[in-house]
Amino acid sequence: MGRYSGKTCRLIFMMFFLGSFFLAELVSGYLGNSIALMSDSFNMLSDLISVTVGMSALRLGRLERTGRFTYGLPRAEVVGALCNAVFLTALCFTIFVQAIMRLVEPEKIENAELVLIVGALGLGINLFGLILFQDFCFCKSQMEDVEEEPAGSDKDCEAVISKRINSVPVQTKKKENSPTAALNIRGVVLHLMGDALGSLVVVVTAVIFFVLPLGPEDSCNWECYIDPSLTIAMVIIILSSVFPLIREAVSILLHMVPEGLHVDEISAALRKVPGVQGMHELHIWKLAAGRNVATLHVKCADAVAFESLNHQIREIFHNIGVHSTTIQPELTYQEKPLGRALSCTASCLSRGCEQQMCCSIFNEHDEKDHMGLESCSSHNRPPRFSVLYPDNKGVINSTFI
């Protein structure tokens, strides 16, 4: 097992454990004509599917970078966590509907002793799984450790960013449990927790019917409402834990700004770095949990100025937890550039590509200059683009090549 980590070993062990009990309960229920055992066997099957999804995502997330997967597959574990969360949400909805139907038409438990045994068995198995993954139950992304300013704070953005820069840099030590892996295992743990709560409801209900049995001719009383009422409470508890997991996974997949970071504050701080004449196309997102990425275009006078501000910009990002930063320099060759000199000069070359670009260099003043770019693909010549350069007198000129 030297090639497998602790998480992988525990997932493999849990897969065999759940698979064995699933087959044992299915066969026993079929031979003993017990619907309760057969029903619980499919609960075990749902746990087995959840662990299998988590295991597959964990293995995919560790694949090396290739020519096709240049980042590797770190988001495989995010997708696995989302699949488990959505699967659990669907199960909760089904259970909730059944509980409502039981409240409308209450039913008695016929064989309380058998139900109690099956419920206790399921509870023990799920508690074993929770103990096995207990160190992942309360894992948080490392970015959640960054102190977040409340909305509407009177502190200005410079003070906020300065406090973060002077604070201890996050991710100074590599943790054994990566946030992405924790996100994936959280999906598995929530599934086990849901089944554990379900088994607990079964045990409590079975104990009540075992201690206070109802005869075949007795009508349903308050005992019949215990099971559906506790089930609804269980669904609410599970969903309250599932929705934050779904929100976090979706925020990563949709390239949303990591929680705790405010683009307006960061942008204002970056613009105050000496040498920065302008800035646009600032994007911050999560590649995976705990792996934040940022890109931006920076306007500066020349290459010397960029070398000076480059380190300061990266220091700002480093101290707010963004450690993969791509800075696109755009040189103006002016001390105080105005107008077109501050527009983006790193876009694509043709106006026909404008709908596919993040930023555009084309505006109504450039309409006349770029008329020929729309049809550049129909001519046997390379596309033309504008280049700004200073002459020997320091005057900025523009030419097309």
MARFIZA-255956 format. One record per residue (C-alpha): y, x, z; residue number from 1. Coordinates in steps of 0.2 Angstrom, whole numbers, plus 5000, padded with zeros to 4 digits. Each point is the difference from the previous one (the first is absolute). Example, Ala and Ser with C-alpha at 12.3 -4.5 7.8 and 13.67 -1.06 7.14 Angstrom:
% MARFIZA-255956
<site Y="4978" X="5062" Z="5039" bafi="1"/>
<site Y="5017" X="5006" Z="4997" bafi="2"/>
//
This chain:
% MARFIZA-255956
<site Y="5000" X="5000" Z="5000" bafi="1"/>
<site Y="5011" X="5015" Z="4999" bafi="2"/>
<site Y="5009" X="4994" Z="4985" bafi="3"/>
<site Y="5005" X="4983" Z="5008" bafi="4"/>
<site Y="5014" X="4998" Z="5013" bafi="5"/>
<site Y="4999" X="4990" Z="5016" bafi="6"/>
<site Y="5007" X="4984" Z="4992" bafi="7"/>
<site Y="4987" X="5001" Z="4985" bafi="8"/>
<site Y="4985" X="5003" Z="5012" bafi="9"/>
<site Y="5005" X="4985" Z="5011" bafi="10"/>
<site Y="5002" X="4989" Z="4984" bafi="11"/>
<site Y="4983" X="5005" Z="4994" bafi="12"/>
<site Y="4992" X="4997" Z="5016" bafi="13"/>
<site Y="5009" X="4983" Z="5002" bafi="14"/>
<site Y="4994" X="4996" Z="4982" bafi="15"/>
<site Y="4982" X="5003" Z="5004" bafi="16"/>
<site Y="5001" X="4991" Z="5017" bafi="17"/>
<site Y="5008" X="4984" Z="4993" bafi="18"/>
<site Y="4988" X="5001" Z="4985" bafi="19"/>
<site Y="4985" X="5001" Z="5011" bafi="20"/>
<site Y="5006" X="4985" Z="5011" bafi="21"/>
<site Y="5004" X="4990" Z="4985" bafi="22"/>
<site Y="4983" X="5001" Z="4993" bafi="23"/>
<site Y="4992" X="4998" Z="5017" bafi="24"/>
<site Y="5010" X="4984" Z="5004" bafi="25"/>
<site Y="4997" X="4993" Z="4982" bafi="26"/>
<site Y="4981" X="5002" Z="5001" bafi="27"/>
<site Y="4999" X="4994" Z="5018" bafi="28"/>
<site Y="5011" X="4985" Z="4996" bafi="29"/>
<site Y="4989" X="4996" Z="4984" bafi="30"/>
<site Y="4984" X="5002" Z="5009" bafi="31"/>
<site Y="5005" X="4991" Z="5016" bafi="32"/>
<site Y="5010" X="4986" Z="4990" bafi="33"/>
<site Y="5016" X="5004" Z="5010" bafi="34"/>
<site Y="5016" X="4996" Z="4992" bafi="35"/>
<site Y="5010" X="5009" Z="5013" bafi="36"/>
<site Y="4991" X="5016" Z="4997" bafi="37"/>
<site Y="5002" X="4999" Z="4981" bafi="38"/>
<site Y="5019" X="4995" Z="5002" bafi="39"/>
<site Y="5003" X="5015" Z="5012" bafi="40"/>
<site Y="4991" X="5011" Z="4987" bafi="41"/>
<site Y="5013" X="4996" Z="4987" bafi="42"/>
<site Y="5013" X="5005" Z="5013" bafi="43"/>
<site Y="4992" X="5017" Z="5001" bafi="44"/>
<site Y="5000" X="5000" Z="4981" bafi="45"/>
<site Y="5019" X="4998" Z="5000" bafi="46"/>
<site Y="5002" X="5014" Z="5012" bafi="47"/>
<site Y="4988" X="5011" Z="4989" bafi="48"/>
<site Y="5011" X="4996" Z="4985" bafi="49"/>
<site Y="5016" X="5005" Z="5010" bafi="50"/>
<site Y="4992" X="5016" Z="5006" bafi="51"/>
<site Y="4994" X="5004" Z="4982" bafi="52"/>
<site Y="5017" X="4997" Z="4993" bafi="53"/>
<site Y="5008" X="5011" Z="5013" bafi="54"/>
<site Y="4987" X="5014" Z="4997" bafi="55"/>
<site Y="5003" X="4999" Z="4981" bafi="56"/>
<site Y="5019" X="5001" Z="5002" bafi="57"/>
<site Y="4998" X="5015" Z="5011" bafi="58"/>
<site Y="4989" X="5009" Z="4988" bafi="59"/>
<site Y="5012" X="4996" Z="4985" bafi="60"/>
<site Y="5015" X="5005" Z="5010" bafi="61"/>
<site Y="4993" X="5018" Z="5002" bafi="62"/>
<site Y="4998" X="5003" Z="4982" bafi="63"/>
<site Y="5009" X="5016" Z="4993" bafi="64"/>
<site Y="5014" X="4999" Z="4988" bafi="65"/>
<site Y="4995" X="4999" Z="4982" bafi="66"/>
<site Y="5009" X="4999" Z="4983" bafi="67"/>
<site Y="4999" X="4981" Z="5001" bafi="68"/>
<site Y="5003" X="4998" Z="5018" bafi="69"/>
<site Y="5014" X="5013" Z="5003" bafi="70"/>
<site Y="5003" X="4994" Z="5018" bafi="71"/>
<site Y="4982" X="4997" Z="5004" bafi="72"/>
<site Y="4995" X="4983" Z="5006" bafi="73"/>
<site Y="5009" X="4999" Z="5017" bafi="74"/>
<site Y="5004" X="4982" Z="4998" bafi="75"/>
<site Y="4981" X="4995" Z="4998" bafi="76"/>
<site Y="5000" X="4999" Z="5019" bafi="77"/>
<site Y="5015" X="4989" Z="5000" bafi="78"/>
<site Y="4992" X="4988" Z="4987" bafi="79"/>
<site Y="4984" X="5000" Z="5011" bafi="80"/>
<site Y="5011" X="4995" Z="5015" bafi="81"/>
<site Y="5008" X="4986" Z="4990" bafi="82"/>
<site Y="4983" X="4994" Z="4993" bafi="83"/>
<site Y="4993" X="4999" Z="5017" bafi="84"/>
<site Y="5016" X="4991" Z="5007" bafi="85"/>
<site Y="5000" X="4987" Z="4986" bafi="86"/>
<site Y="4981" X="4997" Z="5002" bafi="87"/>
<site Y="5003" X="4997" Z="5018" bafi="88"/>
<site Y="5014" X="4989" Z="4997" bafi="89"/>
<site Y="4989" X="4989" Z="4988" bafi="90"/>
<site Y="4987" X="4999" Z="5014" bafi="91"/>
<site Y="5012" X="4995" Z="5013" bafi="92"/>
<site Y="5006" X="4986" Z="4989" bafi="93"/>
<site Y="4983" X="4994" Z="4997" bafi="94"/>
<site Y="4996" X="5001" Z="5019" bafi="95"/>
<site Y="5016" X="4991" Z="5003" bafi="96"/>
<site Y="4996" X="4985" Z="4988" bafi="97"/>
<site Y="4983" X="4999" Z="5008" bafi="98"/>
<site Y="5008" X="5000" Z="5018" bafi="99"/>
<site Y="5011" X="4986" Z="4995" bafi="100"/>
<site Y="4986" X="4990" Z="4993" bafi="101"/>
<site Y="4991" X="5002" Z="5016" bafi="102"/>
<site Y="5015" X="4994" Z="5010" bafi="103"/>
<site Y="5000" X="4984" Z="4989" bafi="104"/>
<site Y="4981" X="4998" Z="5001" bafi="105"/>
<site Y="4994" X="5009" Z="5016" bafi="106"/>
<site Y="4981" X="5005" Z="5000" bafi="107"/>
<site Y="4989" X="5005" Z="5014" bafi="108"/>
<site Y="4990" X="5017" Z="5001" bafi="109"/>
<site Y="4982" X="4995" Z="4999" bafi="110"/>
<site Y="4991" X="5017" Z="5005" bafi="111"/>
<site Y="5013" X="5008" Z="5012" bafi="112"/>
<site Y="4987" X="5013" Z="5006" bafi="113"/>
<site Y="4997" X="5007" Z="4982" bafi="114"/>
<site Y="5019" X="4999" Z="4996" bafi="115"/>
<site Y="5004" X="5010" Z="5016" bafi="116"/>
<site Y="4987" X="5014" Z="4995" bafi="117"/>
<site Y="5006" X="5001" Z="4982" bafi="118"/>
<site Y="5018" X="5000" Z="5006" bafi="119"/>
<site Y="4997" X="5013" Z="5013" bafi="120"/>
<site Y="4991" X="5011" Z="4987" bafi="121"/>
<site Y="5015" X="4999" Z="4988" bafi="122"/>
<site Y="5012" X="5003" Z="5014" bafi="123"/>
<site Y="4991" X="5016" Z="5005" bafi="124"/>
<site Y="4999" X="5007" Z="4983" bafi="125"/>
<site Y="5018" X="4997" Z="4996" bafi="126"/>
<site Y="5006" X="5007" Z="5017" bafi="127"/>
<site Y="4989" X="5015" Z="4995" bafi="128"/>
<site Y="5010" X="5002" Z="4984" bafi="129"/>
<site Y="5016" X="4998" Z="5009" bafi="130"/>
<site Y="4996" X="5014" Z="5012" bafi="131"/>
<site Y="4994" X="5011" Z="4986" bafi="132"/>
<site Y="5017" X="4999" Z="4991" bafi="133"/>
<site Y="5011" X="4998" Z="5016" bafi="134"/>
<site Y="5010" X="5015" Z="4996" bafi="135"/>
<site Y="5006" X="4991" Z="4984" bafi="136"/>
<site Y="5004" X="4984" Z="5008" bafi="137"/>
<site Y="5019" X="5004" Z="5004" bafi="138"/>
<site Y="5004" X="5013" Z="4987" bafi="139"/>
<site Y="5017" X="4999" Z="4993" bafi="140"/>
<site Y="5008" X="5009" Z="4985" bafi="141"/>
<site Y="5009" X="5015" Z="5005" bafi="142"/>
<site Y="5016" X="4993" Z="4993" bafi="143"/>
<site Y="4999" X="4987" Z="5014" bafi="144"/>
<site Y="5004" X="5014" Z="5012" bafi="145"/>
<site Y="5017" X="5002" Z="4993" bafi="146"/>
<site Y="5013" X="4991" Z="5010" bafi="147"/>
<site Y="5007" X="4986" Z="4990" bafi="148"/>
<site Y="5018" X="4994" Z="5003" bafi="149"/>
<site Y="5002" X="4982" Z="5003" bafi="150"/>
<site Y="5008" X="4989" Z="4986" bafi="151"/>
<site Y="5019" X="4999" Z="5003" bafi="152"/>
<site Y="5002" X="5016" Z="5010" bafi="153"/>
<site Y="5017" X="5006" Z="5002" bafi="154"/>
<site Y="4995" X="5018" Z="4997" bafi="155"/>
<site Y="5005" X="5006" Z="4983" bafi="156"/>
<site Y="4988" X="5007" Z="4988" bafi="157"/>
<site Y="5005" X="5018" Z="5003" bafi="158"/>
<site Y="4996" X="4999" Z="5018" bafi="159"/>
<site Y="4983" X="4992" Z="4997" bafi="160"/>
<site Y="4995" X="5013" Z="4987" bafi="161"/>
<site Y="5006" X="5014" Z="5011" bafi="162"/>
<site Y="4990" X="4994" Z="5015" bafi="163"/>
<site Y="4985" X="5000" Z="4989" bafi="164"/>
<site Y="5003" X="5017" Z="4993" bafi="165"/>
<site Y="5002" X="5008" Z="5017" bafi="166"/>
<site Y="4985" X="4991" Z="5006" bafi="167"/>
<site Y="4982" X="5008" Z="5000" bafi="168"/>
<site Y="4994" X="4999" Z="4982" bafi="169"/>
<site Y="4986" X="4988" Z="4998" bafi="170"/>
<site Y="4983" X="5005" Z="4994" bafi="171"/>
<site Y="5001" X="5017" Z="5008" bafi="172"/>
<site Y="4982" X="5000" Z="5004" bafi="173"/>
<site Y="4986" X="4993" Z="4989" bafi="174"/>
<site Y="4991" X="4986" Z="5009" bafi="175"/>
<site Y="4982" X="4998" Z="4998" bafi="176"/>
<site Y="5001" X="4982" Z="4996" bafi="177"/>
<site Y="5012" X="4998" Z="4985" bafi="178"/>
<site Y="5010" X="4984" Z="5000" bafi="179"/>
<site Y="4992" X="4995" Z="4983" bafi="180"/>
<site Y="4983" X="5001" Z="5008" bafi="181"/>
<site Y="5006" X="4991" Z="5015" bafi="182"/>
<site Y="5006" X="4986" Z="4989" bafi="183"/>
<site Y="4984" X="4998" Z="4991" bafi="184"/>
<site Y="4990" X="5001" Z="5016" bafi="185"/>
<site Y="5011" X="4987" Z="5008" bafi="186"/>
<site Y="4994" X="4987" Z="4987" bafi="187"/>
<site Y="4982" X="5004" Z="5005" bafi="188"/>
<site Y="5005" X="4999" Z="5018" bafi="189"/>
<site Y="5009" X="4983" Z="4998" bafi="190"/>
<site Y="4985" X="4993" Z="4991" bafi="191"/>
<site Y="4988" X="5005" Z="5015" bafi="192"/>
<site Y="5013" X="4994" Z="5012" bafi="193"/>
<site Y="5000" X="4983" Z="4991" bafi="194"/>
<site Y="4981" X="4998" Z="5001" bafi="195"/>
<site Y="5000" X="5006" Z="5018" bafi="196"/>
<site Y="5013" X="4986" Z="5005" bafi="197"/>
<site Y="4989" X="4988" Z="4990" bafi="198"/>
<site Y="4984" X="5005" Z="5009" bafi="199"/>
<site Y="5010" X="4999" Z="5017" bafi="200"/>
<site Y="5005" X="4982" Z="4995" bafi="201"/>
<site Y="4981" X="4996" Z="4996" bafi="202"/>
<site Y="4995" X="5008" Z="5017" bafi="203"/>
<site Y="5013" X="4990" Z="5010" bafi="204"/>
<site Y="4995" X="4984" Z="4992" bafi="205"/>
<site Y="4982" X="5003" Z="5001" bafi="206"/>
<site Y="5001" X="5004" Z="5019" bafi="207"/>
<site Y="5010" X="4983" Z="5003" bafi="208"/>
<site Y="4986" X="4990" Z="4991" bafi="209"/>
<site Y="4986" X="5010" Z="5008" bafi="210"/>
<site Y="5008" X="4997" Z="5018" bafi="211"/>
<site Y="5005" X="4982" Z="4996" bafi="212"/>
<site Y="4988" X="4994" Z="4987" bafi="213"/>
<site Y="5003" X="4983" Z="4991" bafi="214"/>
<site Y="4985" X="4989" Z="4996" bafi="215"/>
<site Y="4995" X="4994" Z="4983" bafi="216"/>
<site Y="5007" X="4983" Z="5004" bafi="217"/>
<site Y="5016" X="5006" Z="5009" bafi="218"/>
<site Y="5016" X="4999" Z="4990" bafi="219"/>
<site Y="5012" X="5015" Z="4997" bafi="220"/>
<site Y="5012" X="5004" Z="5014" bafi="221"/>
<site Y="5012" X="5014" Z="5004" bafi="222"/>
<site Y="4986" X="5013" Z="4997" bafi="223"/>
<site Y="5000" X="4996" Z="4982" bafi="224"/>
<site Y="5018" X="5005" Z="4998" bafi="225"/>
<site Y="4998" X="5017" Z="5008" bafi="226"/>
<site Y="4993" X="5008" Z="4984" bafi="227"/>
<site Y="5013" X="4995" Z="4987" bafi="228"/>
<site Y="5014" X="5002" Z="5012" bafi="229"/>
<site Y="4995" X="5018" Z="5005" bafi="230"/>
<site Y="4997" X="5003" Z="4981" bafi="231"/>
<site Y="5018" X="4995" Z="4995" bafi="232"/>
<site Y="5007" X="5012" Z="5014" bafi="233"/>
<site Y="4988" X="5014" Z="4993" bafi="234"/>
<site Y="5007" X="4997" Z="4982" bafi="235"/>
<site Y="5018" X="5001" Z="5007" bafi="236"/>
<site Y="4996" X="5017" Z="5009" bafi="237"/>
<site Y="4992" X="5008" Z="4985" bafi="238"/>
<site Y="5013" X="4995" Z="4987" bafi="239"/>
<site Y="5014" X="5006" Z="5012" bafi="240"/>
<site Y="4991" X="5017" Z="4998" bafi="241"/>
<site Y="4996" X="4999" Z="4982" bafi="242"/>
<site Y="5017" X="4995" Z="4993" bafi="243"/>
<site Y="5008" X="5017" Z="5006" bafi="244"/>
<site Y="4986" X="5009" Z="4991" bafi="245"/>
<site Y="5003" X="4991" Z="4984" bafi="246"/>
<site Y="5018" X="5002" Z="5001" bafi="247"/>
<site Y="4998" X="5019" Z="5002" bafi="248"/>
<site Y="4988" X="5002" Z="4986" bafi="249"/>
<site Y="5010" X="4989" Z="4988" bafi="250"/>
<site Y="5016" X="5010" Z="5004" bafi="251"/>
<site Y="4991" X="5016" Z="4995" bafi="252"/>
<site Y="4993" X="4993" Z="4984" bafi="253"/>
<site Y="5017" X="4992" Z="4995" bafi="254"/>
<site Y="5009" X="5017" Z="5003" bafi="255"/>
<site Y="5011" X="4993" Z="5013" bafi="256"/>
<site Y="5011" X="5011" Z="5011" bafi="257"/>
<site Y="4990" X="5006" Z="5015" bafi="258"/>
<site Y="5004" X="4990" Z="5016" bafi="259"/>
<site Y="5013" X="5009" Z="5011" bafi="260"/>
<site Y="5009" X="5008" Z="4985" bafi="261"/>
<site Y="5017" X="4992" Z="4994" bafi="262"/>
<site Y="5005" X="5005" Z="4982" bafi="263"/>
<site Y="5018" X="4997" Z="5003" bafi="264"/>
<site Y="5001" X="5011" Z="5015" bafi="265"/>
<site Y="4990" X="5014" Z="4991" bafi="266"/>
<site Y="5011" X="4999" Z="4984" bafi="267"/>
<site Y="5016" X="5001" Z="5010" bafi="268"/>
<site Y="4994" X="5015" Z="5009" bafi="269"/>
<site Y="4994" X="5008" Z="4984" bafi="270"/>
<site Y="5017" X="4997" Z="4992" bafi="271"/>
<site Y="5008" X="5010" Z="5014" bafi="272"/>
<site Y="4990" X="5016" Z="4997" bafi="273"/>
<site Y="5013" X="5013" Z="4994" bafi="274"/>
<site Y="4998" X="5002" Z="4981" bafi="275"/>
<site Y="4994" X="4983" Z="4996" bafi="276"/>
<site Y="5012" X="4992" Z="4988" bafi="277"/>
<site Y="4989" X="4984" Z="4997" bafi="278"/>
<site Y="4983" X="4993" Z="5002" bafi="279"/>
<site Y="4990" X="4986" Z="4992" bafi="280"/>
<site Y="4982" X="4995" Z="4998" bafi="281"/>
<site Y="4995" X="5002" Z="5018" bafi="282"/>
<site Y="4982" X="4994" Z="5002" bafi="283"/>
<site Y="4990" X="5001" Z="5016" bafi="284"/>
<site Y="4982" X="4993" Z="5001" bafi="285"/>
<site Y="4983" X="5003" Z="5008" bafi="286"/>
<site Y="4987" X="5008" Z="4990" bafi="287"/>
<site Y="4988" X="4996" Z="5014" bafi="288"/>
<site Y="5002" X="4997" Z="5019" bafi="289"/>
<site Y="5008" X="5015" Z="5007" bafi="290"/>
<site Y="5004" X="5008" Z="4983" bafi="291"/>
<site Y="5018" X="4996" Z="4995" bafi="292"/>
<site Y="5008" X="5005" Z="4983" bafi="293"/>
<site Y="5018" X="5000" Z="4994" bafi="294"/>
<site Y="5008" X="5003" Z="4984" bafi="295"/>
<site Y="5019" X="5001" Z="4995" bafi="296"/>
<site Y="5013" X="5006" Z="4988" bafi="297"/>
<site Y="5014" X="5011" Z="5007" bafi="298"/>
<site Y="5016" X="5004" Z="4991" bafi="299"/>
<site Y="5006" X="5018" Z="5004" bafi="300"/>
<site Y="5012" X="5012" Z="4992" bafi="301"/>
<site Y="4988" X="5014" Z="4995" bafi="302"/>
<site Y="4983" X="5008" Z="5004" bafi="303"/>
<site Y="5008" X="5010" Z="5014" bafi="304"/>
<site Y="5006" X="4984" Z="5009" bafi="305"/>
<site Y="4983" X="4992" Z="4997" bafi="306"/>
<site Y="4991" X="5015" Z="5009" bafi="307"/>
<site Y="5011" X="4998" Z="5015" bafi="308"/>
<site Y="4998" X="4981" Z="5001" bafi="309"/>
<site Y="4982" X="4999" Z="4996" bafi="310"/>
<site Y="4994" X="5007" Z="5017" bafi="311"/>
<site Y="5012" X="4988" Z="5009" bafi="312"/>
<site Y="4994" X="4985" Z="4991" bafi="313"/>
<site Y="4981" X="5005" Z="5003" bafi="314"/>
<site Y="5004" X="5003" Z="5019" bafi="315"/>
<site Y="5007" X="4982" Z="5001" bafi="316"/>
<site Y="4984" X="4993" Z="4992" bafi="317"/>
<site Y="4989" X="5011" Z="5010" bafi="318"/>
<site Y="5007" X="4994" Z="5017" bafi="319"/>
<site Y="4998" X="4982" Z="4996" bafi="320"/>
<site Y="4982" X="5002" Z="4995" bafi="321"/>
<site Y="5001" X="5002" Z="4981" bafi="322"/>
<site Y="4991" X="5016" Z="4995" bafi="323"/>
<site Y="4998" X="4998" Z="4981" bafi="324"/>
<site Y="5017" X="5000" Z="4992" bafi="325"/>
<site Y="5005" X="5002" Z="4982" bafi="326"/>
<site Y="5018" X="5004" Z="4997" bafi="327"/>
<site Y="5007" X="4998" Z="4982" bafi="328"/>
<site Y="5016" X="5011" Z="4998" bafi="329"/>
<site Y="5013" X="4994" Z="4988" bafi="330"/>
<site Y="5013" X="5013" Z="4997" bafi="331"/>
<site Y="5018" X="4995" Z="4996" bafi="332"/>
<site Y="5009" X="5017" Z="4999" bafi="333"/>
<site Y="5015" X="4992" Z="5008" bafi="334"/>
<site Y="5008" X="5001" Z="5017" bafi="335"/>
<site Y="5004" X="4982" Z="5001" bafi="336"/>
<site Y="4991" X="4990" Z="4986" bafi="337"/>
<site Y="5005" X="4983" Z="4996" bafi="338"/>
<site Y="4994" X="4986" Z="4988" bafi="339"/>
<site Y="4986" X="5004" Z="4988" bafi="340"/>
<site Y="4998" X="5017" Z="5009" bafi="341"/>
<site Y="4992" X="4990" Z="5014" bafi="342"/>
<site Y="4989" X="4990" Z="4990" bafi="343"/>
<site Y="4981" X="5004" Z="4999" bafi="344"/>
<site Y="4996" X="5014" Z="4987" bafi="345"/>
<site Y="4982" X="5000" Z="5004" bafi="346"/>
<site Y="4994" X="4984" Z="4991" bafi="347"/>
<site Y="4990" X="4999" Z="4985" bafi="348"/>
<site Y="5008" X="5004" Z="4983" bafi="349"/>
<site Y="4999" X="4983" Z="4991" bafi="350"/>
<site Y="5009" X="4984" Z="5003" bafi="351"/>
<site Y="4984" X="4991" Z="4995" bafi="352"/>
<site Y="4992" X="5007" Z="5016" bafi="353"/>
<site Y="5014" X="4992" Z="5011" bafi="354"/>
<site Y="4989" X="4986" Z="5006" bafi="355"/>
<site Y="4986" X="5012" Z="5006" bafi="356"/>
<site Y="5012" X="5012" Z="5010" bafi="357"/>
<site Y="5005" X="4999" Z="5018" bafi="358"/>
<site Y="5018" X="5005" Z="4996" bafi="359"/>
<site Y="5010" X="5000" Z="4984" bafi="360"/>
<site Y="5013" X="5011" Z="4993" bafi="361"/>
<site Y="5006" X="4987" Z="4987" bafi="362"/>
<site Y="5015" X="4989" Z="5003" bafi="363"/>
<site Y="5013" X="4991" Z="4990" bafi="364"/>
<site Y="5010" X="5017" Z="4998" bafi="365"/>
<site Y="4985" X="5008" Z="4993" bafi="366"/>
<site Y="4996" X="4987" Z="4988" bafi="367"/>
<site Y="5008" X="5008" Z="4985" bafi="368"/>
<site Y="4994" X="5017" Z="5004" bafi="369"/>
<site Y="4982" X="4994" Z="5001" bafi="370"/>
<site Y="4999" X="4988" Z="4986" bafi="371"/>
<site Y="4988" X="5012" Z="4991" bafi="372"/>
<site Y="4988" X="5001" Z="5014" bafi="373"/>
<site Y="4993" X="4983" Z="4997" bafi="374"/>
<site Y="4992" X="5005" Z="4984" bafi="375"/>
<site Y="4996" X="5018" Z="5003" bafi="376"/>
<site Y="4982" X="4996" Z="4999" bafi="377"/>
<site Y="5002" X="4994" Z="4982" bafi="378"/>
<site Y="5007" X="5017" Z="4995" bafi="379"/>
<site Y="4991" X="5016" Z="4998" bafi="380"/>
<site Y="5011" X="5009" Z="5012" bafi="381"/>
<site Y="4999" X="5003" Z="5019" bafi="382"/>
<site Y="5011" X="4988" Z="5011" bafi="383"/>
<site Y="5018" X="5005" Z="5004" bafi="384"/>
<site Y="5006" X="5002" Z="5017" bafi="385"/>
<site Y="5016" X="5005" Z="5009" bafi="386"/>
<site Y="5002" X="5017" Z="5009" bafi="387"/>
<site Y="5015" X="5004" Z="5011" bafi="388"/>
<site Y="5006" X="5018" Z="5000" bafi="389"/>
<site Y="5015" X="5010" Z="5006" bafi="390"/>
<site Y="5009" X="5012" Z="4987" bafi="391"/>
<site Y="5008" X="5016" Z="5005" bafi="392"/>
<site Y="5016" X="4991" Z="5006" bafi="393"/>
<site Y="4990" X="4989" Z="5012" bafi="394"/>
<site Y="5002" X="4985" Z="4989" bafi="395"/>
<site Y="4986" X="4988" Z="4999" bafi="396"/>
<site Y="4994" X="4996" Z="4983" bafi="397"/>
<site Y="4986" X="4988" Z="4994" bafi="398"/>
<site Y="4989" X="5002" Z="4985" bafi="399"/>
<site Y="4985" X="4992" Z="4992" bafi="400"/>
<site Y="4985" X="5010" Z="4995" bafi="401"/>
//
